[in-house]
Amino acid sequence: MGSTLSGSAPEADGRGVSLPVIQASPDSPPAFAWDSWYAGVGGRTIDIPEVKEYLRMIFEEQYPLFDGPVAPEQRRYSSPEEAAAAVKEKAREFGADLVGICEIGPEDMYRGRSVTERYAIAVGGRMLWRAFQVVPSRESAIECLRVYHALGETVVKLAAWVRSVGYACRVEHPIGDSNLLHVPIGLKAGFGELGRHGSIINPVLGPLFRMGSVITSLEMATDSPIDAGIAAFCDTCRACRIYCPAKAVPDARSPEAGKDHLGNDRYMVDTGRCFPYFTRHNYCSICLPVCVYHHKEWARDFEGHATALFPKVIMAEPPDPFDGISPVQRHRYPRLNRAQEI
């Protein structure tokens, strides 16, 4: 789907060229209000030194590198296909395990946000399977932050390269402080299909990867969404629902949640159940390693470490659900097995 351009006044890129503004759809969700959610459930309770250090490096070392000078001369490419190939080669050189390109549309942004860049270069980073042998665990929590930092390095380096060849760009960091919704961008860029647990499942990497992007108006050939039968698999599999201790994963698709890229009603997780458990139990992540897509052929250690194909799952008693975020800050989600959707 191509971008819908708003009637807003054009903004200037790093070279002084006016660009039309793309406004978020009024139906888009608001950006996730992390501080309000944490405050509502009693604060941040996870205290792991390695997690704190990764967060420090992200905010103190990576964030200042989001911006930089744009080279005065633009490298010219013979075609959008050549430009896309060059970008993808660099993304992989800088550590991306997945890379795809799509046009940005109003449906791909958080409510109230806008961008002038036309394309998203989506990148994905693999999470280490051996860190998810026990979930939730200290090791799985550290791995979540490790991949955010590693993928942050990828997008920072890729953005610097894009600027070095004469094109303005913007970093959309994988940790989530961004204008774009990573999941819709990943689906459009061909990373996989939306799973019952709300994360993308890739045909090779399964659900154990994270995403970020660099957005720019460098003209590039785009990728397409895929249909690998994953959505149909999720319709018959219940693993993530069965092993969710918070009972936040739905049994059925939600027609009121809209359609995915294949025209299916979307699955929608109950955030009011998920988040309280997430904050108290090492960022949980149980729904990812228990996924059994494709007989778990993706569930192995790519560096040769001895691992099991199914994790040890620790299912503690869940805290009470929490829905106390103001309607302005709250995205839409179902109240599973308790009340009407909010």
Secondary structure, DSSP 8 states (H G I E B T S, - for coil): ------SS--EE-TTS-EE--EE--TTS-----HHHHHHHTTS-----HHHHHHHHIIIIIIGGGS-----SS----SSHHHHHHHHHHHHHHTT-SEEEEEE--GGGB-TT-EE---EEEEEEEE--GGGGSEES-HHHHHHHHHHHHHHHHHHHHHHHHHHHTT--EEEE-TTS-SSB-HHHHHHHTT--EE-TTSSEEBTTTBT-EEEEEEEE------------SHHHHHHH--HHHHT-TT--S-SS-EEEEEE-TTS-EE----HHHHHHHHHHTTT--TTTTT--GGGGTT-S-TT-----SS-EE-----------S-TTT------TTTS---
